[in-house]
């Protein structure tokens, strides 16, 4: 496993230049999420969360999701930076992706912008694009990063990277 930073080319970002604790930044990129052949969310008002060694995670306004596309799911998790996450099931077409999305109902100080926003695991959706480019999910089943040609790694999440 390569642990050395890949040098970004013009127009790219290295995830090794992202801060810890993570940065939160607005994005006007066109984000489209499909499941079961249906568009479940679309926006140009996402938020990117940028954390060292991780591809960005995109959070979409809850209002960007189609009516009925989000249902509460059991379980929660804790992020040392963002606070307690609640899980959501994503429904689109004839498919259900159980606990494939999450939100921070009461985010920790510094992450208030995430309130009212939802992130999805891109690998559990039918198709996820950013400005028309197909997103590749971050490796591993725990993190929800979105890999596009805009970012270079190496990325945390693959086997052997837990100690990074």
C-alpha positions in Angstrom: 0.0 0.0 0.0 1.4 3.4 -1.0 1.4 5.8 1.9 3.3 8.6 0.1 1.3 11.6 -1.1 0.5 11.6 -4.8 1.4 14.9 -6.3 -1.8 16.6 -7.7 -1.9 17.8 -11.3 -3.4 21.1 -12.3 -7.1 21.2 -11.2 -6.6 18.4 -8.7 -6.5 18.4 -4.9 -4.5 16.0 -2.6 -6.4 14.6 0.3 -3.1 14.9 2.2 -3.5 18.7 2.0 -7.0 18.5 3.7 -7.0 19.5 7.4 -7.7 17.6 10.6 -10.2 18.5 12.1 -12.0 18.5 8.8 -12.9 21.6 6.8 -16.5 22.2 5.6 -17.0 24.1 2.4 -19.9 24.8 0.1 -20.0 23.3 -3.4 -21.9 24.5 -6.5 -21.0 21.3 -8.4 -23.9 19.4 -9.9 -24.6 16.4 -7.7 -26.9 13.7 -8.9 -27.9 10.5 -7.0 -29.9 7.7 -8.5 -31.3 4.5 -7.0 -33.5 1.9 -8.6 -33.4 3.9 -11.9 -34.9 7.0 -10.2 -33.3 10.3 -9.3 -33.4 10.4 -5.5 -31.5 13.6 -5.1 -30.1 16.5 -7.2 -28.5 19.8 -6.2 -25.9 22.5 -6.8 -25.9 23.4 -3.1 -23.9 20.6 -1.5 -21.4 20.8 1.3 -18.0 19.0 1.0 -16.4 17.8 4.2 -12.6 17.6 3.7 -10.5 15.5 6.1 -6.8 14.5 5.8 -6.4 11.2 3.9 -10.1 10.9 3.0 -11.8 11.8 -0.3 -14.5 14.4 0.2 -17.9 13.4 1.5 -20.7 15.4 0.0 -23.7 16.4 2.1 -26.8 17.4 0.2 -29.6 19.6 1.6 -32.5 17.3 2.8 -34.7 19.4 0.4 -32.6 18.0 -2.5 -34.0 14.6 -2.0 -37.2 13.4 -3.7 -40.3 13.1 -1.5 -40.3 9.7 0.2 -36.6 9.0 -0.7 -35.4 9.1 2.9 -36.7 7.0 5.8 -35.4 6.8 9.3 -33.2 3.7 9.9 -32.0 2.2 13.2 -28.6 2.8 14.6 -26.2 5.7 15.0 -22.5 6.4 15.1 -20.2 8.9 16.7 -17.7 11.2 14.9 -15.1 12.8 17.1 -15.5 16.0 15.1 -19.1 16.1 13.8 -21.0 14.4 16.7 -23.8 11.8 16.7 -25.0 10.7 13.3 -28.4 9.2 12.6 -28.9 6.8 9.7 -31.4 6.9 6.9 -32.7 4.3 4.4 -32.7 5.6 0.8 -35.7 4.6 -1.4 -35.7 4.9 -5.2 -37.6 3.2 -7.9 -38.1 -0.4 -6.7 -35.0 -0.4 -4.5 -34.2 0.3 -0.8 -30.7 0.9 0.4 -31.0 0.3 4.2 -29.0 2.7 6.4 -27.1 4.0 3.3 -27.3 7.6 4.3 -26.6 9.6 7.4 -27.3 13.0 8.9 -26.2 15.0 11.9 -29.4 16.3 13.6 -27.3 18.3 16.2 -23.8 18.7 14.8 -20.9 19.6 17.1 -19.6 23.2 17.2 -17.8 24.1 14.0 -20.0 21.7 11.9 -23.4 23.5 12.3 -23.5 23.9 8.5 -24.2 20.1 8.2 -27.6 20.4 10.0 -30.4 19.7 7.6 -28.0 17.9 5.2 -27.6 14.2 4.3 -24.7 12.2 3.0 -24.9 8.8 1.2 -22.5 5.9 0.7 -22.0 6.2 -3.1 -21.3 2.5 -3.4 -24.8 1.7 -2.2 -26.6 3.8 -4.7 -27.3 3.0 -8.3 -25.3 5.9 -9.7 -23.7 9.0 -8.2 -22.2 11.8 -10.3 -20.5 15.1 -9.6 -20.6 17.5 -12.6 -21.4 14.5 -14.7 -18.5 12.3 -13.6 -19.3 8.9 -12.1 -18.2 8.8 -8.4 -16.1 5.9 -7.2 -16.7 5.0 -3.5 -14.0 5.2 -0.9 -12.6 1.7 -0.2 -13.8 -0.1 2.9 -17.3 -0.2 4.2 -17.0 2.4 7.0 -16.2 5.7 5.3 -18.4 7.5 2.8 -15.9 9.4 0.7 -16.5 10.2 -3.0 -13.6 9.7 -5.3 -13.5 11.7 -8.5 -10.7 12.8 -10.8 -10.5 16.0 -8.8 -8.8 14.3 -5.9 -5.7 12.2 -5.5 -4.5 10.0 -2.5 -3.7 7.6 -1.4 -7.0 7.3 0.4 -7.7 5.9 3.9 -10.1 3.0 3.9 -8.4 0.2 2.0 -6.9 -2.8 3.8 -3.8 -1.8 5.6 -4.7 1.8 6.1 -6.3 1.8 9.5 -3.2 3.1 11.2 -2.9 6.2 9.1 
